[in-house]
Each structure stands twice: as C-alpha cells, then as structure tokens.
Amino acid sequence: MARAVAVASHSFGRHPTLRRELVERYPDSVFNDTLKPLRGDALVAFLRGYSHAITGLEVLDAPVFAALPDLKIVSKYGVGLDTIDFEAARRHGVSIRYTPGVNRQAVAELTIAFMIVLARRLGPLTREMHAGTWTHGGGRQLSSATVGLVGCGHVGKTVAPLCRAFGARVIAHDIVDDEAQRAFYRAHGVTPVSLDTLLREADFVSLHLPLDASTRAMIGAPQIALMKPTAFLINTARGGIVDETALKAALADHKIGGAAFDVFLMEPPTDKEWLSMSNFVGTPHVGGSSEEAVLAMGRAAIAGLDRP
C-alpha cells in the first residue's frame, strides 16, 4: 500500500487542511474517525497491512509492533515520545520519525498565560465576580518575579526570552551543560542553578521536561516543600512528572501559592476535588493545540513519512 497511510491520530484526521494535504500525497489513506485514541487490539486492527502510519497519543509497545509485520514507518504527530517503545520498534524494523520542538511556541505562550493567570489571581477573581462578589486584590506582576525553568530544551528556551521581555529574572536547571547551552544562558540572561536552588528561589517553577524513568514523579513532597509558600508550580510538559497526590495536599494546606496544569497523569483527570480548588488552574492538554501548532505538527508528520 505504497500510496496509503493509516492515520491513527484522531486529532490529525479531524483537521480538514491536514487531511486534504495528506490525501493529495497519499490518495488511499485511511483515518481514525472514532474521535478517540486507539489502543491494543483496536490499534492493531486499524494499522494491520499498512507500511506507513501517523500516530499521536497511541501506545506503540512491543506487542503492537510484533502484531504488525508490514509496518515500516511511523511518523509522530506531536512531540511526546513516552508512548513509544523505541527499542521494540528497532527490533521489529520500524523507523520512528518525529520533529522535536515543533509546537514550542504554542506551549510557551500557554506557560506565560498560566503565569499571569496565577500571579493576578484571575481564576478566583473571575469565579467570585460571577457569584456576585466584587473584590479587589490584584496579585503581583511577572516583571518582579523570579521564574525557574526545570528543563531548558526547546520549550524552555522559548519561555525564557518571553519571561525576560516582561522583566523577570530567569533561572534554569537542565541536565545538559555544554557550550551551546551555556551560550544560550549568556545570550538571554538566564542563570543556571541546581534543582534545589531553583525550587527555593523561584516564584514560578515551570516544568519543561520529557517523561521518562528519570523524570517520573521527580517533583514530589520533598521538592514541593522547598518551594516558597507564595510560589506557583506550572506543568505544561507531561503528566507524571509531578506527584499529584503530594501537590493536592500542598495546595489544600496552602504550602504553595497555587498551581496550573495542562497535563495530567490520567487524562482526563477524575479528581474533582483537586480540580475545583481555588488555587488550581487546569486546562485539557491544549498547550500544543493552537491552530498554528496543529498545522506545524501535522505537516511535520506528513514530511516525516517521506524522510530518508
């Protein structure tokens, strides 16, 4: 089926421009029109017989690859890779194509929006006004804050100059410490620090990390305890990086100022008590879903199908 691609990502298939552009190149392509990710046997059944596929949130593990001997190329729609077993793909001769950082601007802008919403208390003020209460107390400015970036890769490097444009002090912690990273820090006035120092000094702790064995639950009760009682925690990276139980307890006890999450360990999240807290802001994993980012991710996925 050289002229066909199996598009498992329902988000890709829902976008008329991406759908049209793919069919122009691969006329016999098929789309997942179920409006939800495919898993396990359903995913295998959908991909069976195809050599090329576009996937998004679908889990591609060893059993899936083993059941799809015809599959040769998977092009990723989006940037998260924690759902793909790369070693299993290699063993079964499947090439995984992806474009890092393709939605960085969209995620960075949502991160800045979270900072302003939290700092100016827009969530509780809006709810109070809707309830008929007219109160004051307009929070603080981003311009006087210290922003701590945990992870300074594609998205972190986009967030940093946006924060600096507001006048904020920016500190960062990243496992990469090479000359290119240090040159970025110098060029944009970012100070590299240890994780503990960042947690103690930052008014905003913003996470920009992949989810893997080294980052899973890396922000737990001990790390949250290091934060200022007025500090805010922001996660636009991946659910699972933060121990959500520990965060909920800290928010309930007002150990930190608040939190804003676009990503969750389980999506959609089911803890209504946590989601309804006045010092918490949540969005349904929309960081990389701006119109511009969707087109960029989709076109990168199409281009990945043809890349050598």
N, C-alpha and C positions, 0 to 999 in steps of 0.2 A: 504493500500500500504506500508506494513512494509519494503519491500525491495526496495523502491523507494524514491528518494529525488528530489524535484523540485528546481533547481538551477537558481534563478532569476538573479544572478550576471553574467553579460556577460563577465566580466574580468576573473572570475574563469573558466567559461566554455571554454574560449579561450586558456587556458593553458593546453597543452596535458598531462603533468605529473599529474596535479591535477585532470583532467578529468578521466584519467586512474585509479588513486588511489581511487577516489570516486566510480567508477563503479565496481571496484573489491570488494568493501564492500557493495554497494547498486546497484545491477546489472541493475535494471529497472529505473534508474534515468533519468530525462529529463533536458535539458539545454536550456537556453535562447540564441539562436544563432542570435539574431537581431542586435548584436553589439552596443546596447544602453540600458540604464536602462528602466525598465518597470514602468508605472505609472497608478494609478487609475484603471479603468476597465480592462485595458490590464494586469496589475499585478494580479488582482483578477482572471481573466480568466486563467492565467498561473498557479497559485497556487491552484486553486479550486480542491478539492478532495484529496490533499496531506496532510499528517500529519507532515512531516518534510520538511524544506526548508533551503536553504542557500541564503542569500541576501547580497548585497553590498551597493550601493547608493540608493536603492529603498526606497521610503517613505512608512512606515508602520504606518498608523494612525488608528483612531477609525473606520471609515467606512470600511477600508480594513479588519481589524480584524473581524468586525461584519459580513462581507460577506464570511468569511472563517471558518465555524464552525468545519471543520475537522482538521484545523491547530493546532498543539500542540507544536512543537519545531521549533524555528528559530535560526539558527547558523549564526553569523555575520562574513562575510568575510571583514576584515579590522578592524579599531579601532574607527572610528567616530560613535557616537551613536545619533547624533542630528536629524536623520531621523526617529527615532523610538519613538513612544508614549508608554512608559513603563507602564503607568497606564492603558491605554486601553488594552495592552497585558495582564496585570494581570486580568483585569475584564473578558476577554474572555478566560482565562485559557491557554494562550500561554507562554511558557518558552523561554526567550531570552538568548542565550548562546553567550558569547564573551570572548576574551582573551586580556586584556589590555596590551599595550606596545609591541605587537608582532612585529611591524615594526620600533621600536625606533631607531635602528642603522642606517637604511636607511635614515630616516628623519633627524637624527642628522648629518649625513655626508653631506646631501644636504645643511643643515644650514651652516656648515663650508664652503662649496663651495661658497655659496652666500656671506659670509663674505669676502672671498678672492677676489671674482669677483668684489665686490663693492669697497673694500679697494684699490685694484690695478687698478681700472678703466678699467677692461678688456673689458667690453661692448663697451664703446665709442672708446677705442683704436682699437678694432677689426674692428668696423664699419669704422673708419677713414682710417685704413690701406687698407681695401677692396675698399675704394673710392679713393685710390692712395695717401693718405696723410700720411707722415712718421713723427710722432710727438713723443715727449718724455713727461715725467711727469708720473712717475710710482706709484703714490699714496702713501699709507702708509702700515705699517706692522701690522698684527694682534698681534704680540708679544708685542707691546707697547700700545695696546688698552684696554679699559675697556668694557667688554661685560656684558650687563644687560639681564638677563633671566626673562621674565614675565611669571611665571609658571615654577615650578621646580618639575614636576612629572616624568613620565617615560622618555620622550624625553629630558626634561631639564636636568635631572640627567645624561643623556648620553652626551649631548652637553658640560656640564660644564668641565669634565676632558679633553675632546678634546681641549677646549679653553685653559685650564691650561697647557696642553702639549706644546702649542705654546708660552706660557709665558704670556698670557693675564691675567689681573685682572678680576675676575668674581664676579658680584653682582647679587642678585636674589630677586624676590618678589613672594611670594606664600601665599595663604590663609591658608595653612597647617603650623602649628607651634607646632609640637610635638617633643618628644625627638628623634625619628627616623630621622625626617627632620633636626633637629639641629646637630645630629651626622653626617649626610651626609655633611652638610656645613663644619663642623670642619675637616672631613677627606679629603675633596677636596679643602680646602682653598677658600670657597665661603662665601661672606659676605651678610647676609640678610638685606634688606633695604625696606623702604616704596616705593610705586609706584612712587610718585613724586620725591623722591631722585634718584631712578633708572633712570627716564626719564631725569633728569638734568645732571647726571654724566656719563651715558653710551655713548660710541662711537658707539656701536651696540645695538639696542633694538630688542631682538629676542623673538617672541611670541610662547608660548608652552602651550596653554590652550584649553579646550573643548569649544564648542559654546553652550551657554545656556542663560537664561534670564539675568544672572549676568554679562556675558562677551560680549553680543551683543553690538557692536559699543562702546566698552569700551575705545578704542583708537580713539579719535575724535580730533577736532581742539584744544580744551584746552590742551589735553595731548601732541599733536604734538608740540604745542607752547612752551612746557617746554624743548623740546629736543635741543641739541646743533645744531647750523646751519651746522656743519660738520658731524652730526651723521647720521647713517643709520638705517632704520626700516626694519625688516625681518619678514615675516609671512609664516611659513610652517605648521601652525596649522589648522585653519579653516577660510574660507571666512565669513565675517560678524562681526568678532571681531574688524576690523578697519573700520571706516567711510571712504569709498573710495573717496567720493567727497572731504572731507577735506584733505586727503592725496594728491590727484591730485593737489589741489590748493597750498599746501605747496611745492610740487615738482616744480610746474610751477614758483613759486616765489622764489625758492631756499632757502626756510626756513629751510630745512634739506638737508643733503648731497646726499641722494638717498634712494631707497627702492628696495627690492627684494621680490616677492610674488610667492608662488607656489599654493596658494588657493585664490578663489575669491567669492564674494557674489553671482554672477551669473556665472556659468561655462558652456560653455566657455564665457569669458568676451567679451563685444561688444564695449567698449570704445577704439577705435583705437588710438585716440589722446593720451590717458594716456599710452597705451602700447608702443607707439613709442617714448616716452620721453627718452632723452639720459641718465637721471639719474634714470631710472627704468629698472629693470630686471624681467622678468616673465617667468614662466615655467608652463606647463599644468597639474598641480596636479599630479606630478610624485614622490613626496617625499617618499611615501611608496611603490613605484613600482619597486624597484630593483629586480633582479631575485631571490636573496636570500629572500627578504621580501615577495615577491609574494608566494613563496613556503611555507614560515613560516605561513603567514596569511591563505593560503588555507588549510594547514594541521591542523592548529588550528580550522578552521571551520569544517573540517571533524571530528576531535576529539570531538568537541562540540556537534555533533549530538548524540553521544553515552554517553556523560557525564550524570551521575545521576542528 
